Amino acid sequence: MIAFYPAAIVALVSLVVVWVLRARALTNKNNKIPNLPGLVPFAGNIALFTKPTSFIAMLEEAAARCAIKSGLAAVRVPTLTNLWGKRFVLVDDVKVAKLILARRPLTYDRPHVLLKALKGRLDGVKAPSVFSALGQNEWGRARRLVSPAFNHANVQSMLPDCLDLAASVVQKWLTTSDDVSIDSLETFNNLTFSVITRVGFGLSSVDTVRPDHQASLSDPREGAPQPPPTLLNDVKDPIEFAGKWIRNPFTKYHDMIFARDEIAAITLSRKRLNKYFHDLLEFQQQQSSTNDDHSLIHKLATSIDDTTNADNIKTSRKLTSEEVISNIMTFYFAGIDTTAIGLAWSVLFLAADPDLQRRVAHESREAGIAAWIEAEVEKRARLSPAEQNKMSSDELSSLSSSAHPLSDVSLTTLVSSYNNENPLRLAHGVFMEALRMHGPAPILGAELAAESAELAGETFKKGELFFMMLRRMQMDSTYTPRADEFLPERWTGEVPELEPAPELKNVLSSLMFGGGPRVCPGRHLSELEASITLSAICALLELSPTSPELPPEETVFTQKPESANIRVTPRH
């Protein structure tokens, strides 16, 4: 027994030595890619999981310290299957990121770890959406079927809905007492949810921004299934819950034991959504087809998948119910938080700059937005909230003789950057600049799908994981002049000295939407909604901050402000 203790100590020391030597070997395996410092990769980087809400901030700090020379750095994070740590390559160079984005989904694709966490919450088990479809053929098919719903004509047709819902935001905020702060993120979540529900299902009456908004969450068509009152939370909660598991994979095993009630509630939400979507799809398929129905669910339900098999025989089939529902879920998942967070940061920056507000208000008057929103709000003031909620946006609009502004301006002009002919160029610039500095997805993951590929002089093998540090690239003064300043004018086409180099304009203006072939298909709808909303807000309201400093960020599923409260007063 006496000899046991020295032997145990020797064995323990030997184990530590082997561990450290192995860790050093992993760290020095590729000298051109510096690793995040730490005694050993496993223990040194476990801190990434100790505070999940700061996960992105810690990765950005690591890239700032390590990815100086080649634009690449490596961090190893612990996993249950690899105690030495799984390597993630941090890409901190826009030209390297441009190569990765341009080669998705052929050479690089979505990380399997992300899709695994979202499986069953975003997609059906055997029905990948345009977000989760992998490979050139599968993704190309999904994108081909979804894209028609987001063509320019369809998005342009959403202009009246965006104006109607922007008026609802202004109306709601005008009724708020001066001494009460407004949670702008909550408002914009409701706004974007309403836009997506109208686009997704063609429900023109939905307006969850209005007072007593539950009354508007209905489908007036005879025989149509009614949306559950919990529709917004049923969409958001499962995705945010999955976000916890993505930020910290160990949380999944903890929750299975200690958060079973929460998991049961999330499962119930998913079942409720599935039932509603199945019932709605069945109703949609029973209706006679019309060219006036631009809704996503109609486009998907009537899409024909033409494919050619290995024997060069062409086949045609409609999407299954599960495939349609997976893409509808993706539309909600990708569209609500992202646009809402961009709008929340936009008003936080506007609240801190009264002069910028005045300039956006002037632009709004010049474009005809201010007069239309003012007339719309005055018209609604004559109706009670109950009367408003019984009326669709078309019925409300019919009470006014004024035509919708900007109806003669092309969508290409309304959502284009660096274009001084855009009548809402400054409002658009505020939104784009907010996304540049505080985008909801400051990093973007990719996994090497090919057998091997070369980047920055290094060869990587299949399965290598990459984190593209999108925000750090956009905040790099090497590419963007005065990158650490909030300057919406850089997007207007009127101040060329603030714009990035010509060869990088396109990639830097699309990074916040993914970039490359897999760029977000709903990008233009997001930009249209945001430009009109910010123009309407500044036209009739003056914003002021509730704190002298901008709020810190937190990582939930997306990256968002901890607080997005502002105060508003009528503009005189």
Backbone hydrogen bonds, N-H to C=O, Kabsch-Sander energy under -0.5 kcal/mol:
donor,donor_aa,acceptor,acceptor_aa,energy
4,F,1,M,-0.6
5,Y,1,M,-0.8
7,A,3,A,-1.5
8,A,4,F,-2.7
9,I,5,Y,-2.5
10,V,6,P,-2.6
11,A,7,A,-2.5
12,L,8,A,-2.4
13,V,9,I,-2.8
14,S,10,V,-2.6
15,L,11,A,-2.2
16,V,12,L,-2.3
17,V,13,V,-2.6
18,V,14,S,-2.6
19,W,15,L,-2.5
20,V,16,V,-2.8
21,L,17,V,-2.8
22,R,18,V,-2.6
23,A,19,W,-2.5
24,R,20,V,-2.9
25,A,21,L,-2.3
26,L,22,R,-2.2
27,T,23,A,-2.5
28,N,24,R,-2.5
29,K,25,A,-0.5
29,K,26,L,-0.6
33,I,30,N,-1.4
36,L,74,A,-2.3
44,G,40,V,-3.3
45,N,41,P,-1.3
46,I,43,A,-0.7
48,L,45,N,-1.8
49,F,46,I,-2.0
50,T,47,A,-0.8
51,K,47,A,-0.8
54,S,51,K,-2.4
55,F,52,P,-1.8
58,M,54,S,-2.3
59,L,55,F,-1.8
60,E,56,I,-2.6
61,E,57,A,-2.0
62,A,58,M,-2.1
63,A,59,L,-2.4
64,A,60,E,-2.1
65,R,61,E,-1.7
66,C,62,A,-2.2
67,A,63,A,-1.8
68,I,66,C,-1.4
73,A,90,L,-1.6
74,A,34,P,-2.7
75,V,88,F,-2.5
77,V,75,V,-0.5
77,V,86,K,-2.2
79,T,82,N,-1.2
85,G,82,N,-1.6
86,K,77,V,-2.9
88,F,75,V,-2.8
89,V,465,L,-2.8
90,L,73,A,-3.2
90,L,88,F,-0.6
91,V,89,V,-0.6
91,V,467,F,-3.1
92,D,71,G,-3.8
92,D,90,L,-0.7
97,A,93,D,-2.5
98,K,94,V,-2.2
99,L,95,K,-1.3
100,I,96,V,-1.8
101,L,97,A,-2.9
102,A,98,K,-2.2
103,R,99,L,-1.0
103,R,100,I,-0.6
104,R,101,L,-1.2
106,L,103,R,-0.7
107,T,103,R,-2.8
108,Y,103,R,-1.2
109,D,447,E,-2.2
114,L,111,P,-0.6
115,L,111,P,-1.7
116,K,112,H,-2.7
117,A,113,V,-1.5
118,L,114,L,-1.4
119,K,115,L,-1.3
120,G,123,D,-1.2
121,R,118,L,-2.3
122,L,118,L,-2.9
123,D,118,L,-0.7
124,G,127,A,-0.9
127,A,124,G,-1.2
133,A,129,S,-2.2
139,W,135,G,-2.4
140,G,136,Q,-2.0
141,R,137,N,-2.1
142,A,138,E,-2.0
143,R,139,W,-3.1
144,R,140,G,-2.2
145,L,141,R,-1.6
146,V,142,A,-1.7
147,S,143,R,-2.7
149,A,146,V,-1.6
150,F,147,S,-2.4
151,N,148,P,-1.2
155,V,151,N,-2.4
156,Q,152,H,-2.7
157,S,153,A,-1.6
158,M,155,V,-1.6
159,L,156,Q,-1.7
162,C,158,M,-2.5
163,L,159,L,-2.3
164,D,160,P,-2.6
165,L,161,D,-2.5
166,A,162,C,-2.0
167,A,163,L,-2.1
168,S,164,D,-1.3
169,V,165,L,-1.7
170,V,166,A,-2.2
171,Q,167,A,-2.8
172,K,168,S,-2.4
173,W,169,V,-2.5
174,L,170,V,-2.3
175,T,171,Q,-1.0
175,T,172,K,-0.6
176,T,173,W,-1.3
180,V,177,S,-1.7
182,I,566,I,-3.6
184,S,182,I,-1.3
184,S,564,A,-1.8
187,T,183,D,-1.8
188,F,184,S,-2.7
189,N,185,L,-2.1
190,N,186,E,-2.0
191,L,187,T,-2.4
192,T,188,F,-2.7
193,F,189,N,-2.3
194,S,190,N,-2.0
195,V,191,L,-2.3
196,I,192,T,-2.7
197,T,193,F,-2.4
198,R,194,S,-2.3
199,V,195,V,-2.7
200,G,196,I,-3.6
201,F,197,T,-2.4
202,G,198,R,-1.8
203,L,197,T,-0.9
204,S,202,G,-1.3
206,V,203,L,-1.4
210,R,207,D,-0.9
213,H,210,R,-0.8
215,A,212,D,-1.6
216,S,213,H,-1.5
217,L,213,H,-0.6
217,L,214,Q,-0.9
218,S,216,S,-2.3
224,A,221,R,-2.0
231,L,228,P,-1.9
234,D,230,T,-3.0
235,V,231,L,-1.6
236,K,232,L,-2.3
237,D,233,N,-2.6
239,I,235,V,-0.7
240,E,236,K,-2.4
241,F,237,D,-2.4
242,A,238,P,-2.1
243,G,239,I,-1.8
244,K,240,E,-1.1
244,K,241,F,-0.6
245,W,241,F,-1.0
246,I,242,A,-1.6
247,R,243,G,-2.5
248,N,244,K,-2.1
251,T,248,N,-1.9
252,K,249,P,-0.8
253,Y,249,P,-0.6
254,H,250,F,-1.4
255,D,251,T,-3.1
256,M,252,K,-1.6
257,I,254,H,-1.1
258,F,254,H,-2.9
259,A,255,D,-2.2
263,I,259,A,-2.2
264,A,260,R,-2.4
265,A,261,D,-2.0
266,I,262,E,-2.3
267,T,263,I,-2.5
268,L,264,A,-2.1
269,S,265,A,-2.1
270,R,266,I,-2.2
271,K,267,T,-2.1
272,R,268,L,-2.4
273,L,269,S,-2.4
274,N,270,R,-2.7
275,K,271,K,-2.4
276,Y,272,R,-2.1
277,F,273,L,-3.0
278,H,274,N,-2.7
279,D,275,K,-2.6
280,L,276,Y,-2.8
281,L,277,F,-2.5
282,E,278,H,-2.4
283,F,279,D,-2.2
284,Q,280,L,-2.8
285,Q,281,L,-2.4
286,Q,282,E,-1.0
286,Q,283,F,-0.6
287,Q,283,F,-0.8
287,Q,284,Q,-0.9
293,D,290,T,-0.9
294,H,292,D,-1.0
296,L,199,V,-2.3
297,I,200,G,-2.6
299,K,295,S,-2.3
300,L,296,L,-2.8
301,A,297,I,-2.4
302,T,298,H,-1.7
303,S,299,K,-0.6
303,S,300,L,-0.6
305,D,303,S,-0.5
305,D,317,R,-3.7
306,D,304,I,-0.9
307,T,305,D,-0.7
307,T,315,T,-2.6
309,N,313,I,-2.2
312,N,309,N,-2.1
314,K,312,N,-0.5
315,T,307,T,-3.0
317,R,305,D,-1.1
319,L,303,S,-0.7
324,V,320,T,-2.1
325,I,321,S,-2.5
326,S,322,E,-2.4
327,N,323,E,-1.7
328,I,324,V,-2.0
329,M,325,I,-2.7
330,T,326,S,-2.0
331,F,327,N,-2.0
332,Y,328,I,-2.0
333,F,329,M,-3.0
334,A,330,T,-3.2
335,G,331,F,-1.4
336,I,332,Y,-2.1
339,T,335,G,-1.1
340,A,336,I,-2.1
341,I,337,D,-2.9
342,G,338,T,-2.0
343,L,339,T,-2.4
344,A,340,A,-2.4
345,W,341,I,-2.4
346,S,342,G,-1.7
347,V,343,L,-2.3
348,L,344,A,-1.7
349,F,345,W,-2.3
350,L,346,S,-2.4
351,A,347,V,-2.6
352,A,348,L,-1.0
353,D,350,L,-1.8
357,Q,353,D,-1.9
358,R,354,P,-2.2
359,R,355,D,-2.0
360,V,356,L,-2.3
361,A,357,Q,-2.6
362,H,358,R,-2.4
363,E,359,R,-2.1
364,S,360,V,-2.2
365,R,361,A,-2.1
366,E,362,H,-2.3
367,A,363,E,-2.0
368,G,364,S,-0.6
368,G,365,R,-0.8
369,I,364,S,-1.5
370,A,364,S,-1.2
372,W,368,G,-1.5
373,I,369,I,-2.8
374,E,370,A,-2.5
375,A,371,A,-2.2
376,E,372,W,-2.4
377,V,373,I,-2.6
378,E,374,E,-2.3
379,K,375,A,-2.2
380,R,376,E,-2.2
381,A,377,V,-1.8
382,R,378,E,-0.6
382,R,379,K,-1.0
383,L,380,R,-2.1
388,Q,384,S,-2.5
389,N,385,P,-2.4
390,K,386,A,-0.8
390,K,387,E,-0.6
391,M,388,Q,-1.7
393,S,204,S,-1.1
396,L,392,S,-2.4
397,S,393,S,-2.5
398,S,394,D,-1.8
399,L,395,E,-0.6
399,L,396,L,-1.2
400,S,397,S,-1.7
407,S,404,H,-0.9
409,V,406,L,-1.9
414,L,410,S,-2.0
415,V,411,L,-2.0
416,S,413,T,-0.9
418,Y,491,W,-3.1
419,N,491,W,-0.7
422,N,419,N,-1.5
425,R,422,N,-1.8
428,H,424,L,-2.8
429,G,425,R,-2.0
430,V,426,L,-2.2
431,F,427,A,-1.8
432,M,428,H,-2.4
433,E,429,G,-2.5
434,A,430,V,-2.1
435,L,431,F,-2.2
436,R,432,M,-2.1
437,M,433,E,-2.0
438,H,434,A,-2.8
439,G,435,L,-0.8
444,L,468,M,-1.7
446,A,466,F,-2.0
447,E,109,D,-2.8
448,L,464,E,-2.5
449,A,107,T,-2.7
449,A,447,E,-0.5
450,A,107,T,-1.7
453,A,460,F,-1.9
455,L,458,E,-2.8
458,E,455,L,-2.8
460,F,453,A,-3.2
462,K,451,E,-1.8
463,G,448,L,-2.6
464,E,461,K,-1.8
465,L,87,R,-0.7
466,F,446,A,-3.0
467,F,89,V,-2.9
468,M,444,L,-3.0
468,M,466,F,-0.5
469,M,91,V,-2.9
469,M,467,F,-0.6
470,L,442,P,-0.6
470,L,468,M,-1.9
471,R,442,P,-2.0
473,M,469,M,-1.9
474,Q,470,L,-2.0
475,M,471,R,-1.8
476,D,473,M,-1.1
477,S,475,M,-0.6
479,Y,476,D,-1.6
480,T,476,D,-2.3
483,A,480,T,-0.9
485,E,482,R,-1.8
487,L,485,E,-1.0
490,R,487,L,-2.0
491,W,488,P,-2.0
492,T,489,E,-1.3
494,E,489,E,-0.5
495,V,489,E,-0.6
498,L,495,V,-2.2
499,E,496,P,-1.4
501,A,479,Y,-0.8
504,L,501,A,-2.2
505,K,501,A,-0.7
505,K,502,P,-0.8
508,L,504,L,-2.6
509,S,505,K,-1.9
510,S,506,N,-0.7
510,S,507,V,-0.7
511,L,507,V,-0.9
513,F,510,S,-1.6
514,G,511,L,-1.8
515,G,510,S,-0.6
519,V,516,G,-1.7
520,C,513,F,-2.6
523,R,520,C,-1.4
526,S,522,G,-2.0
527,E,523,R,-2.2
528,L,524,H,-2.3
529,E,525,L,-2.7
530,A,526,S,-2.3
531,S,527,E,-2.4
532,I,528,L,-2.1
533,T,529,E,-2.2
534,L,530,A,-2.6
535,S,531,S,-1.9
536,A,532,I,-2.4
537,I,533,T,-2.5
538,C,534,L,-2.2
539,A,535,S,-1.4
540,L,536,A,-1.2
541,L,537,I,-2.0
542,E,569,T,-3.3
544,S,567,R,-2.4
546,T,565,N,-0.7
554,E,560,K,-2.4
555,T,53,T,-2.2
556,V,554,E,-0.7
556,V,558,T,-3.1
559,Q,440,P,-2.5
560,K,554,E,-2.4
560,K,558,T,-0.6
562,E,552,P,-2.9
566,I,182,I,-1.9
567,R,544,S,-2.8
569,T,542,E,-1.9
571,R,540,L,-2.6
